[in-house]
Amino acid sequence: MYAIVKDRGKQYKVRAGERHLIDLKADAQIGQILEFNDVLVCSNEEGTTTFGTPASKNAKVIAEVEGIKKGVKCMTIKFRRRKESLTRKGHREKYTRIKIKEIVCG
C-alpha cells in the first residue's frame, strides 16, 4: 500500500510506517498529527490503484511529526584569480521529520 502526496509544490511517495523528510513546517510541534489531503495516487492492499484528477476526493495520509532535522551543508566558493578575492558562503536546509501512520484510500 502506497500513496503519492503533494505538499507545498513537492510530491512524496509514502508507505505506512516509513519516515520521511519534508520541507520545514515551522509551526509543527513534536507529536503533532499532520493530515495530507492532496493525494494524487493511492494504492491499497488488493492492488487496485486510484488516480485523482488532480487529487482524490476522500483519500488522505495521516502522519506524526518526529522533529526537525538539518540537511547536508552546501558550500559555495567564488574565486577570482589575480584579484586576491575569495568568497565563501554556506547553506544548510532544515527539514521536518515525519512518520507515516495511516493511508486512507476513499
N, C-alpha and C positions, 0 to 999 in steps of 0.2 A: 504494500500500500504506500503510495507516494502522492505528493501534490506539488504543483508549481505555483508559488505565491509571488505576487507583485507587491513590493513595499517601497514607496517613495522613489519610483523610477528604476528599481533593480528587481531582478527576478531570482528566486531561490528555489531549488528542488529540495524538498524536505521529506523526511520519513519520521514516523513516530519513534521517539526515544533518541533521536540524533541531537547533537549540539551544533549550533551554527553561530557565526559572527555576522551581525548585520550592522549597518551604519548606526552611529551613535544616536540613541534616543536619550536626550539629556534629562528628561523628566521621569524616566523609568527607574523604579526602586527595585532592589534585590527582593525576589519573591513575588513580584507583581505579575499578574497574568495578562498577557497580550493576546489579542484576538485579531487575526488577519482575515479580512472578508474578501479581498481581491484574490480569489483562487482561479487561476487560468485553466489548469488541468487537474483533474482529480481521478485517481485510480484506486479501486477498492480491492478486497481480498479475492473476489471472484474473477478478477482480471478485466472487468469492464471499466472503460475509461470514459470520463465525461469531459468534454471540452466546452469552455464557456465562450460566449460571444459578447464582449471580450472577457467577462468574468462570470463564473457560475453563480446562480442566484442564492441557493441555500447552502453552499459549501463554505466551510470555514476551517481555519487551523488555529489551535489553541497552544500557546507557548508560555513558558515561565522564564522570567529574567534571572540569570545567574550572576550577573555582574558586568563590569566594564573592563575591557582589556585594551592594551595599547598594541598597535601593529608594529611592523618592522620599520626601523628608521631609514629614511631615504636621504642620502646626502647629494647635494648639487654643488659642483665646483666650477667656477667660471675663472679661467686663467687667460690673462692677456700677455702674450710674450713681448719681451723687450720693454714693458711698461712698468715692471715691478708691481703688478696688481694681481691680487688673488682674492676671490670672494667665495666664501663657503656658507651654504645655507642647509639647514636640516629640517626635516618634517617627519612627524610621527602621527599617523591616523589613529583615532580612537574608535573602538567598536563596542557594541553591546552584545554580550554572550547570552544566547537563549537556548533553552532545551524544549524540543517539541513534545508536548504532552499528548495531543489527540488531533486526529484529522477526521473531520465530519464531512462526508460526501452527501449532499442533499438531493 
